[in-house]
Structure formats: structure tokens, C-alpha cells
Amino acid sequence: MKEKFSNFLFFAGLALVLYLIVNVIHVIWYIADPEGFWGFAYFTELLRVGFLVVVILLFALFLIFVFFGMLISSFKNGFKKGDFFKLLGMLACVLIMPFVNYLFSNGISLYITKQLADKYEHLERTEDLVNRGEILKACKYAEKAFNKEVNRTPVSFLFFLSKLYSNTRFDKTQRLTTRYGAYLSYAHCLKNSGSSGEAEELYKQAMTLSNSDLLQEQKASFLSYPLLALAELNLQKGEYYKAEQYFEELEELHEELTVDDIYYQIQGRMLFSDRALRVGDFSKSARINMETLRMYEDSGLNTESRNYLGLLLIATLTEMHMNRFGSVQELLKKAQIIAEDKKDTPLYFNFLIVKGNFLTWAAENDYEASVLIQRSWWDNIRAVFEEKKTLKLQLLQEAEKSYSAALDVVIDKAGKNSYQYVSVLRQLGNFYYQIGDNKRAGELIEELQTILSPVRSENKDLYNDILLSSLASRKEVEEELLNEIEDQIFDQVASNFIFLTEEEKESFVSKTEKRIIFLNSYYVSENGPESAKRLYNNILATKQLALNSNQHLRRFISGAPKNIQTEYHQLLKNKEEILYTTNEEKLRSTSSEITEKERELKLKLVTMNSFSPFDPRGVTWEQVRDSLEPTEVAIEIINLPLKLSREEGEEVNYFALVLKKESEYPELIHLFREKDLEDFMNKEGNVQERMDVMYGSQKTEFLDIIWQPLSHELEDSSNVYLSISGLLHMVSFPALLLDQPYEMHLLGSTRDLITPNPTEGQEKKNHIALFGDAAFGSINKSDVRSFSSLDNQIKKGLESGLFNDLQYTRQEVDTIERIFNSANGMVSKWVGEKASEKTFRDLNKDKYNIIHLATHGFYFKKNSSVFSSTFDMMNQNFLEDNSMFRSGILLSREDVTGSVKESDGIITAFELSKMDFGGVDLMVLSACETARGDISGGEGVFGLQRALKLAGVKDQIVSLWQVPDKETSILFKIFYENLINGHSPYKSLNIAQREMALEHSPFYWAGFVLLE
């Protein structure tokens, strides 16, 4: 029995030892978590270390027992100090020597295998494969690592050492980090292989992991990568507001990162640039890219790296958008040197695409870009024996070679279902279309549609462009395709518009308009009933789209709760303060804060039950037709760049869409070529001489150019509602059609015929506010604001007599005052120094339904000589590029000793647009060039007339040229006499201009137009 018990103890002890050994092996395996060959090698090294530790511990225990035995024996036999220290030394030597020996023989091996194992951590390895273009291999690896982490089971209690270790905070942090890396690596692959939806979910899960308490010390670093990726994905989908939210989170994190962590700063700036580019603000995007490029170069980072090459290419793209082709060529020359050493990376085919785009442009525009043509020694030898090619042909051949090389690289590295393949194929298709090879272009575009159709919701921008390109390559287009194209365009507007700022909407519309123009050009070329219907609906949806949306928002806010109104008006006031910010860093910070506040306000509006966003397609051509009386006509005029015949090149042509009560569809009529109108309007002589010729001696010829094709459509008409575009904004239709039997009403869009007016149904008042005979000299005493070029030029104008005193304006407002007093109207009048900007701003705008400003107006053209080369970057962005800062009116500066900018006497269109004139039926700008501004596509004129519309003014009378103040005072005397007697503003102006025409040439009266 004793022997059995001894055997049992022996085997139990052996089992226990084996169990402990298995636990030791398992905990080492658990810690190493081997991945690949070098990971397994690292495990074996750790295993050797583990067993060595166990052996040494056992040996140490044995020595300790021996040591204590010897110690006890020495006390029994008499204690000797020398023997004790010998014993202690022997023990220390026995314990230390094995470690020294191991580190000497195996320490280097352990370090190397650890480094080689770390090299293949999930994200780093995946990124390395992706950067080398091996997308398929990267995805295979990432998926395996991801599945391993997702399916990882808890450690069994059987392995108690591993279980104890897994419960430590250190291990939990390590496991969380590993899982985070696996999520990112797989998401990174999914994003690059076109599965954006799955990638987005994984990035969000990675963000959730980043918020764990275990990672709080490194939270900023952990969140930065998924935030960047999510912002990029949403930009790709066209969800700009969501992208902006992720970007703002990223910006907040940057404050927590060290100043040395420039990589995240650069990535964030590039993302912000991409967002600006997609919204359509190319100028802002280009500026950010060039600043970021300089930031990278100044930071001392590697200028031969992939990152630097990427920055060069992005900057090149936006410089091309800005038509700065000298800069483009210099950037490409730098990029070409680096790209040749990076042929195994995706950036190489990006370089090839950008290079191909530039070379194609250079070939079409005879630009010398031969420095970018690469020839082998064999090409140089062969060229000697071949017929010499033109530079254009050489550039086109080099461009095609670049596109084809890029396609070969992508097919080899990423496969035909990758986003990269789609991008290159699209560029090659566009190239063939540009050189006239429609057959090959069409084949590529059809292939693109097949690839993108299943994932079109995740690639909206790209898919929209592909659909539009398909129009150019097809002889017949199905209705379903046209519906899909239109739906894609307007769905993108709907999903983003509400969250864009007023200014961003204008940039976004400019981008959207390019697609609409392409589509509308197709409808014009088809010229059938169905095409005409679609064309009219598109015009109703997009003409003054940003303006209509902003007006819609302001109208809603005017009826919103008081706190919402207060918050909105404070926002507008803050926007004005941008004018007075001289520090560029503060300007950027202030602008960012204002943008954030505007978005927060819009989020509040969206949650209100009574709020409905502006619907561009809420008005149809049938509704406009049904709103007409039997003798009324609605006309939409558009200008489009297109070919009218194969023999003619592409040029801008003007067309009219005519609607009558009985119309079954809008009638499309070709009017004229823009070049013909330009030639006629470019008369020699001063303003008076040119206007008297155009609207006087050559009025018939003028009518023949722009109106003759419509004359037969307007017979027996009583009212014509006209919406113009392009250069026609510079034409005085009241003067041109003064003798016609019908009334000609100028509208921003014929959709206004059915849009309810907020003042309809209200009792008409005869309450007028008059401003005249302002003391312009007081402006000279004002402090210079941040836009000193504008102030200084206005002051120079005052000194040179350009803005001299208007002696007849006092007579003008005095006369109008007498007219209103005689009809029991209410009049408030301010003249001299009291006719000030401060008085105008403080006006109780609900008290008056008419405001009359007899003063100076100004409009400076972009790149005008009045703007010197002293502009800094800030001024160029906010003044030079925006006519709302280059146009305005002058009043007195009342407080000549103070420095309050809001009362300096200079009111720009930008400032005016931030004011509230929602209760004003008519504003008369009796001043020079108040109808002028920069013409921007379907949005119309950016200047004072747009400012008044944004401010809520119903009707406005503005001038097209410099008008004489004496004759102007006479004109408005007649106008107000008729207005006070019950005539409409249109009829009153028409009568006044007819009477003036009896005694004066057109220059004196034809410049004023009524915009309704």
C-alpha cells in the first residue's frame, strides 16, 4: 500500500510538473502571440528564456536550502565570518552567471527576433503592402489578422498562469491595442478595395476602442487615424457635413498632440483641403495645399519620401484648377524625380495620371512642356530616322503613355475591382474623349459604369461624373439614365446644402453647375419636347440656387422663436467683424468659430417640426405655366458652351425657353452667340457715347441681335416675365424695349412667379426713408480697416474728384419729401453728415416700406488697377476674389473722432447682405453702377443687387452705369409722382423713362432697371 501511495505521489508530482511546464509554455505563447515565421522565432526565444528562468529558480531554491543548511551548521560548529561571505559570494555567482551567459550568447538573437516580429504588426504590415500596390495580398493578410482578433476566445482557467497574466492591466492594454490595429488594417484594405461601407463600420469600432479607459493616456494618437479615415470616406461619398464633423474632432485632437507630431497636422490640413475642393472652393484648397507643402519643406522632413511626393501631386492638382500652369510644371518636375524611385507604390500611378492631365492640357493650349517628355536612348536614336513630330503630337503621345502605364501598374498591383483602377480608367476615357476618339472613350465609360454601379452610393462624386461622361459617348440615351443622372446631382445637393454656410453654398453651386451645364448642353443638342421640359426644370432648380436657398432660410428664421432670431442676427454681425480683423491667424480662428456656430444653429433648425429645407426641384415648368394669364409669357434665358454644328468650334450660345398659358412644353429658341453680343457692346468712346449709340442710334441693330428671334412669340402679350443670364445682366431691357406694348418684368428666376412673397396680403404703406447729399469728405477721416486697398482707393477717389459731392441729391430727396408729404405719406430724411452709415444701420427697417439712397456707388473689377500689388494672402482671399467686397455705396461718417468701423461711411455689398430688410418693398439705389458686379453662372451678379436680395428687399431699382445726378433727380421726381398715385414700381419707372426720353439721350435715363 505504501509503495502504491509512493507511486501515486510520484506520478501526481510528475503530472503537476508537466502541468506547470504546459502553463509556462502557454503563457509564453500567449505573450508572444506569434504571427508569421519571425513571430514564431520570437516565441521560441521567449520559451528558452522562460525555461531558463524556471531552471534558475529551481536551482536558486536548491542553493537557498543548501545555504541555510550550511549556515545552521556553521552556527552549530562555531560561526566564522570569512566562511559566511564565501558562501554568500558563491550563491551570488551561481545566480548571476547564467543570466550573463544567456544575454551574451542569446540576447542579440532575442532583440532581433523581437524587432522582426514587431515589423509584421497588423496595420504596419498592411500599410506597407498597400503602399507597394499589393492590395490583394494586403487584404488577405488583414482579413486573417482581423478574424483572429474577432474570434479570439477568453483564456481557459486551465491555464492559470495565462489567465492571471490576461487579467493584468498591462495585458489588457496590449490586447486592446492589437485588436485596434487589426480593425484599422482590415478597414484600410476594405477602403482601398472599394468596400467603403464595411470599412466605415470598422473605423467606428476602432474609435470605440480608442475611448477605452485603458488607452486614455494615448487617446489622441489612437483617435487620429480612424477620424482621418472616416472624414476621407465621407468626402468620397459626398457627405460633406459629416466629413466636416470628423475633421473638427481631429482639429481638437491636434491640440493634445505634441508640436513635433507634424504628420497628423499635415494629414488634417490635406483633408480640409479636399473638403474645400469637393465643395467647389478651389482657391481655398489651392492655398491650403501650397501652405502645407511649405510647412512640410520647412519642417525638415524627408523630401524624397512618399509623403512629400503625395503633397506635391495634391498641390499640382489644385494649381491646375487655378490655371497656374507655370507652378504646375515646376511641381511636376520635382515630383518626377521622386516618382521614378517609387514605381512600386500607388503614388507612382497617381503621378502618371497628373502628368497625363497636364500634358493633355499643354497639348491643347500650345504650352511648352517638353521638359516632362521622357525618352529612352532607343527613342532618341529612332527619332533621328523618323519624320519630326509636332510638339502637340509629342505631348499627346506622352500623355497616353502615362495613362497606359498607370493602368498597367494598377491592374498588376490592385486588380480590376479596385478604386485605383476605376480612377485611372476614368482618366484614360476622358483623354480619348478629349482627342475625339469617342468609340474608345465609350467602351471605357461602359466598363466604369459596370464596376461602379453596385457601389455608387459610396462613390457619388465619381459615379456622377461617369454618368455625365456617358452622355457624350452615346447616340441614344435612355430616360432611366437621364433620371439617374439628375437624381444623383440633386440628391447630393439635398444631402449637403442645409449644413453648408451661405458662402460655402455659393462655391458648391459653382461645382454642381458644371455638371448641370453638361447635362443641359445635351438637352439643347437634342432639342425635343421632353428635353425642353427637363431643361426648363433644371433651370428652375439651379438658377440662383444658393441665393434662393439662403433666402428660404432667412424667411424661416424671420418667423422662428425670438432666441433663434437673436442667435442668427448675432451670427451675421460676427461675419461682418471679419472685415475688421487684421491678424491672419485670428482671422482663420474667427472664421472657424463662426462656421461652427452657423452649423450648430442649423442643427437646431433641422430639429424644429416646422422647418423644411429648400427643395431645388420644388417648382416645375408646369406650375410656372399654370400661374400665367392667357396674355402673359415667361422666358428663361440661358447661356451654354456647346457646338451648334460640326464645322463650328465650341463657343457660348444663348437660348430662350418660352412658356405660355397654352404651352404643351417649353419652346427652345436659339438667340445669339456671345461673341456677337460682345462685339456689339464693345463700342469706342466714353460711357455716354457708348450708351447713346447702343440704346439710341443703333438700338434696332441691338434688338436684332438679342431679341428678334423672340419678337413673334410676344405678339399680343400684356406681361413678359424675363429671367436673364450671362452678359445680358449688363443690358438695359427697360431702355431697349421701351416702345414695346407689353410690360417687361425682370426676375431672378421665373420660379418667383409662384413663390409666395412674405409681404403679400399686407397693407401697403407710403413710409419712405430718404438719404442724400452725404458728406463724403468725412470718410477721409476714418481709420483704415483691414482691407486698406479698398479704403485707400476710395479716399484717392474722393481726392481726385471721382467721388465728388452730389449737389443735386439734396434737391432729389427734398423733392421726394414734398411728393410724399402732399399725399399724406410718412417721410424721414437724412442729409449731410446725418446721412450716415450709422443712421442707415440703426434704421427701424420695419417702419419703412421704401428706402431711397441718393449717393455714390462703387464697383471695382477683379484685377483692376485700383487694387495695388500690396495684397497679402488674406486680402486676396476675402477681397480680390469676392466682388461683394469690391462693390458698395458711400454715406457720411458721422463720428469723425471715433474709430468704429461700422460707421466709417463705406458700406460694402458684403456688409449690406448681412442686414435685415425683410419688411422693405422697394429700395432705390440712386447711385452709379449699383447693378454691377461679377457675373457668376446661374447665380447671376455678385454685388449690391445680390446683397439686397439676401437682405430681404422685395424690389430694387439699381443702375448699370455712372449716372448724372441732375437728370437722375428729375427721373425720380417723375417716378415717385406716379408711384404715390397708385402705379406699380414697374409702371412708374416706365413712365418716368418715357418722359425723360423725350428730352434726353439714353445715357441720362436708361441706366436704371427694376429687379423684382
C-alpha positions, 0 to 999 in steps of 0.5 A, spaced: 500 500 500 505 504 501 509 503 495 502 504 491 501 511 495 509 512 493 507 511 486 501 515 486 505 521 489 510 520 484 506 520 478 501 526 481 508 530 482 510 528 475 503 530 472 503 537 476 510 538 473 508 537 466 502 541 468 506 547 470 511 546 464 504 546 459 502 553 463 509 556 462 509 554 455 502 557 454 503 563 457 509 564 453 505 563 447 500 567 449 505 573 450 508 572 444 502 571 440 506 569 434 504 571 427 508 569 421 515 565 421 519 571 425 513 571 430 514 564 431 522 565 432 520 570 437 516 565 441 521 560 441 526 565 444 521 567 449 520 559 451 528 558 452 528 564 456 522 562 460 525 555 461 531 558 463 528 562 468 524 556 471 531 552 471 534 558 475 529 558 480 529 551 481 536 551 482 536 558 486 531 554 491 536 548 491 542 553 493 537 557 498 536 550 502 543 548 501 545 555 504 541 555 510 543 548 511 550 550 511 549 556 515 545 552 521 551 548 521 556 553 521 552 556 527 552 549 530 560 548 529 562 555 531 560 561 526 566 564 522 565 570 518 570 569 512 566 562 511 559 566 511 561 571 505 564 565 501 558 562 501 554 568 500 559 570 494 558 563 491 550 563 491 551 570 488 555 567 482 551 561 481 545 566 480 548 571 476 552 567 471 547 564 467 543 570 466 550 573 463 551 567 459 544 567 456 544 575 454 551 574 451 550 568 447 542 569 446 540 576 447 542 579 440 538 573 437 532 575 442 532 583 440 532 581 433 527 576 433 523 581 437 524 587 432 522 582 426 516 580 429 514 587 431 515 589 423 509 584 421 504 588 426 497 588 423 496 595 420 504 596 419 504 590 415 498 592 411 500 599 410 506 597 407 503 592 402 498 597 400 503 602 399 507 597 394 500 596 390 499 589 393 492 590 395 490 583 394 495 580 398 494 586 403 487 584 404 488 577 405 493 578 410 488 583 414 482 579 413 486 573 417 489 578 422 482 581 423 478 574 424 483 572 429 482 578 433 474 577 432 474 570 434 479 570 439 476 566 445 477 568 453 483 564 456 481 557 459 482 557 467 486 551 465 491 555 464 492 559 470 498 562 469 495 565 462 489 567 465 492 571 471 497 574 466 490 576 461 487 579 467 493 584 468 492 591 466 498 591 462 495 585 458 489 588 457 492 594 454 496 590 449 490 586 447 486 592 446 491 595 442 492 589 437 485 588 436 485 596 434 490 595 429 487 589 426 480 593 425 484 599 422 488 594 417 482 590 415 478 597 414 484 600 410 484 594 405 476 594 405 477 602 403 482 601 398 478 595 395 472 599 394 468 596 400 467 603 403 461 601 407 464 595 411 470 599 412 466 605 415 463 600 420 470 598 422 473 605 423 467 606 428 469 600 432 476 602 432 474 609 435 470 605 440 476 602 442 480 608 442 475 611 448 477 605 452 479 607 459 485 603 458 488 607 452 486 614 455 493 616 456 494 615 448 487 617 446 489 622 441 494 618 437 489 612 437 483 617 435 487 620 429 487 615 424 480 612 424 477 620 424 482 621 418 479 615 415 472 616 416 472 624 414 476 621 407 470 616 406 465 621 407 468 626 402 468 620 397 461 619 398 459 626 398 457 627 405 460 633 406 457 635 413 459 629 416 466 629 413 466 636 416 464 633 423 470 628 423 475 633 421 473 638 427 474 632 432 481 631 429 482 639 429 481 638 437 485 632 437 491 636 434 491 640 440 493 634 445 498 632 440 505 634 441 508 640 436 513 635 433 507 630 431 507 634 424 504 628 420 497 628 423 497 636 422 499 635 415 494 629 414 488 634 417 490 640 413 490 635 406 483 633 408 480 640 409 483 641 403 479 636 399 473 638 403 474 645 400 475 642 393 469 637 393 465 643 395 467 647 389 472 652 393 478 651 389 482 657 391 481 655 398 484 648 397 489 651 392 492 655 398 491 650 403 495 645 399 501 650 397 501 652 405 502 645 407 507 643 402 511 649 405 510 647 412 512 640 410 519 643 406 520 647 412 519 642 417 525 638 415 522 632 413 524 627 408 523 630 401 524 624 397 519 620 401 512 618 399 509 623 403 512 629 400 511 626 393 503 625 395 503 633 397 506 635 391 501 631 386 495 634 391 498 641 390 499 640 382 492 638 382 489 644 385 494 649 381 491 646 375 484 648 377 487 655 378 490 655 371 497 656 374 500 652 369 507 655 370 507 652 378 504 646 375 510 644 371 515 646 376 511 641 381 511 636 376 518 636 375 520 635 382 515 630 383 518 626 377 524 625 380 521 622 386 516 618 382 521 614 378 524 611 385 517 609 387 514 605 381 512 600 386 507 604 390 500 607 388 503 614 388 507 612 382 500 611 378 497 617 381 503 621 378 502 618 371 495 620 371 497 628 373 502 628 368 497 625 363 492 631 365 497 636 364 500 634 358 493 633 355 492 640 357 499 643 354 497 639 348 491 643 347 493 650 349 500 650 345 504 650 352 511 648 352 512 642 356 517 638 353 521 638 359 516 632 362 517 628 355 521 622 357 525 618 352 529 612 352 536 612 348 532 607 343 527 613 342 532 618 341 536 614 336 529 612 332 527 619 332 533 621 328 530 616 322 523 618 323 519 624 320 519 630 326 513 630 330 509 636 332 510 638 339 502 637 340 503 630 337 509 629 342 505 631 348 499 627 346 503 621 345 506 622 352 500 623 355 497 616 353 503 613 355 502 615 362 495 613 362 497 606 359 502 605 364 498 607 370 493 602 368 498 597 367 501 598 374 494 598 377 491 592 374 498 588 376 498 591 383 490 592 385 486 588 380 480 590 376 475 591 382 479 596 385 478 604 386 485 605 383 483 602 377 476 605 376 480 612 377 485 611 372 480 608 367 476 614 368 482 618 366 484 614 360 476 615 357 476 622 358 483 623 354 480 619 348 474 623 349 478 629 349 482 627 342 475 625 339 476 618 339 469 617 342 468 609 340 474 608 345 472 613 350 465 609 350 467 602 351 471 605 357 465 609 360 461 602 359 466 598 363 466 604 369 459 604 369 459 596 370 464 596 376 461 602 379 454 601 379 453 596 385 457 601 389 455 608 387 452 610 393 459 610 396 462 613 390 457 619 388 462 624 386 465 619 381 459 615 379 456 622 377 461 624 373 461 617 369 454 618 368 455 625 365 461 622 361 456 617 358 452 622 355 457 624 350 459 617 348 452 615 346 447 616 340 441 614 344 440 615 351 435 612 355 430 616 360 432 611 366 439 614 365 437 621 364 433 620 371 439 617 374 443 622 372 439 628 375 437 624 381 444 623 383 446 631 382 440 633 386 440 628 391 447 630 393 445 637 393 439 635 398 444 631 402 449 637 403 446 644 402 442 645 409 449 644 413 453 648 408 454 656 410 451 661 405 458 662 402 460 655 402 453 654 398 455 659 393 462 655 391 458 648 391 453 651 386 459 653 382 461 645 382 454 642 381 453 647 375 458 644 371 455 638 371 448 641 370 451 645 364 453 638 361 447 635 362 443 641 359 448 642 353 445 635 351 438 637 352 439 643 347 443 638 342 437 634 342 432 639 342 425 635 343 419 636 347 421 632 353 428 635 353 425 642 353 421 640 359 427 637 363 431 643 361 426 648 363 426 644 370 433 644 371 433 651 370 428 652 375 432 648 380 439 651 379 438 658 377 440 662 383 440 656 387 444 658 393 441 665 393 434 662 393 436 657 398 439 662 403 433 666 402 428 660 404 432 660 410 432 667 412 424 667 411 424 661 416 428 664 421 424 671 420 418 667 423 422 662 428 422 663 436 425 670 438 432 666 441 433 663 434 432 670 431 437 673 436 442 667 435 442 668 427 442 676 427 448 675 432 451 670 427 451 675 421 454 681 425 460 676 427 461 675 419 461 682 418 467 683 424 471 679 419 472 685 415 475 688 421 480 683 423 487 684 421 491 678 424 491 672 419 491 667 424 485 670 428 482 671 422 482 663 420 480 662 428 474 667 427 472 664 421 472 657 424 468 659 430 463 662 426 462 656 421 461 652 427 456 656 430 452 657 423 452 649 423 450 648 430 444 653 429 442 649 423 442 643 427 437 646 431 433 648 425 433 641 422 430 639 429 424 644 429 417 640 426 416 646 422 422 647 418 423 644 411 429 645 407 429 648 400 427 643 395 431 645 388 426 641 384 420 644 388 417 648 382 416 645 375 415 648 368 408 646 369 406 650 375 410 656 372 405 655 366 399 654 370 400 661 374 400 665 367 394 669 364 392 667 357 396 674 355 402 673 359 409 669 357 415 667 361 422 666 358 428 663 361 434 665 358 440 661 358 447 661 356 451 654 354 458 652 351 456 647 346 457 646 338 451 648 334 454 644 328 460 640 326 464 645 322 463 650 328 468 650 334 465 650 341 463 657 343 457 660 348 450 660 345 444 663 348 437 660 348 430 662 350 425 657 353 418 660 352 412 658 356 405 660 355 398 659 358 397 654 352 404 651 352 404 643 351 412 644 353 417 649 353 419 652 346 427 652 345 429 658 341 436 659 339 438 667 340 445 669 339 452 667 340 456 671 345 461 673 341 456 677 337 453 680 343 460 682 345 462 685 339 456 689 339 457 692 346 464 693 345 463 700 342 469 706 342 468 712 346 466 714 353 460 711 357 455 716 354 457 715 347 457 708 348 450 708 351 447 713 346 449 709 340 447 702 343 440 704 346 439 710 341 442 710 334 443 703 333 438 700 338 434 696 332 441 693 330 441 691 338 434 688 338 436 684 332 441 681 335 438 679 342 431 679 341 428 678 334 428 671 334 423 672 340 419 678 337 413 673 334 412 669 340 410 676 344 405 678 339 399 680 343 402 679 350 400 684 356 406 681 361 413 678 359 416 675 365 424 675 363 429 671 367 436 673 364 443 670 364 450 671 362 452 678 359 445 680 358 445 682 366 449 688 363 443 690 358 438 695 359 431 691 357 427 697 360 431 702 355 431 697 349 424 695 349 421 701 351 416 702 345 414 695 346 406 694 348 407 689 353 410 690 360 417 687 361 418 684 368 425 682 370 426 676 375 431 672 378 428 666 376 421 665 373 420 660 379 418 667 383 412 667 379 409 662 384 413 663 390 409 666 395 412 673 397 412 674 405 409 681 404 403 679 400 396 680 403 399 686 407 397 693 407 401 697 403 404 703 406 407 710 403 413 710 409 419 712 405 426 713 408 430 718 404 438 719 404 442 724 400 447 729 399 452 725 404 458 728 406 463 724 403 469 728 405 468 725 412 470 718 410 477 721 409 477 721 416 476 714 418 481 709 420 483 704 415 480 697 416 483 691 414 482 691 407 486 698 406 486 697 398 479 698 398 479 704 403 485 707 400 482 707 393 476 710 395 479 716 399 484 717 392 477 717 389 474 722 393 481 726 392 481 726 385 474 728 384 471 721 382 467 721 388 465 728 388 459 731 392 452 730 389 449 737 389 443 735 386 441 729 391 439 734 396 434 737 391 432 729 389 430 727 396 427 734 398 423 733 392 421 726 394 419 729 401 414 734 398 411 728 393 410 724 399 408 729 404 402 732 399 399 725 399 399 724 406 405 719 406 410 718 412 417 721 410 424 721 414 430 724 411 437 724 412 442 729 409 449 731 410 453 728 415 446 725 418 446 721 412 450 716 415 452 709 415 450 709 422 443 712 421 442 707 415 444 701 420 440 703 426 434 704 421 427 701 424 427 697 417 420 695 419 417 702 419 419 703 412 416 700 406 421 704 401 428 706 402 431 711 397 439 712 397 441 718 393 449 717 393 455 714 390 456 707 388 462 703 387 464 697 383 471 695 382 473 689 377 477 683 379 484 685 377 483 692 376 488 697 377 485 700 383 487 694 387 495 695 388 500 689 388 500 690 396 495 684 397 497 679 402 494 672 402 488 674 406 486 680 402 486 676 396 482 671 399 476 675 402 477 681 397 480 680 390 476 674 389 469 676 392 466 682 388 461 683 394 467 686 397 469 690 391 462 693 390 458 698 395 455 705 396 458 711 400 454 715 406 457 720 411 461 718 417 458 721 422 463 720 428 469 723 425 473 722 432 471 715 433 474 709 430 468 704 429 468 701 423 461 700 422 460 707 421 466 709 417 461 711 411 463 705 406 458 700 406 460 694 402 455 689 398 458 684 403 456 688 409 449 690 406 447 682 405 448 681 412 442 686 414 435 685 415 430 688 410 425 683 410 419 688 411 422 693 405 418 693 398 422 697 394 429 700 395 432 705 390 439 705 389 440 712 386 447 711 385 452 709 379 453 702 377 449 699 383 447 693 378 454 691 377 458 686 379 461 679 377 457 675 373 457 668 376 453 662 372 446 661 374 447 665 380 447 671 376 451 678 379 455 678 385 454 685 388 449 690 391 443 687 387 445 680 390 446 683 397 439 686 397 436 680 395 439 676 401 437 682 405 430 681 404 428 687 399 422 685 395 424 690 389 430 694 387 431 699 382 439 699 381 443 702 375 448 699 370 452 705 369 455 712 372 449 716 372 448 724 372 445 726 378 441 732 375 437 728 370 437 722 375 433 727 380 428 729 375 427 721 373 425 720 380 421 726 381 417 723 375 417 716 378 415 717 385 409 722 382 406 716 379 408 711 384 404 715 390 398 715 385 397 708 385 402 705 379 406 699 380 414 700 381 414 697 374 409 702 371 412 708 374 419 707 372 416 706 365 413 712 365 418 716 368 423 713 362 418 715 357 418 722 359 425 723 360 426 720 353 423 725 350 428 730 352 434 726 353 439 721 350 439 714 353 445 715 357 441 720 362 435 715 363 436 708 361 441 706 366 436 704 371 432 697 371 427 694 376 429 687 379 423 684 382 
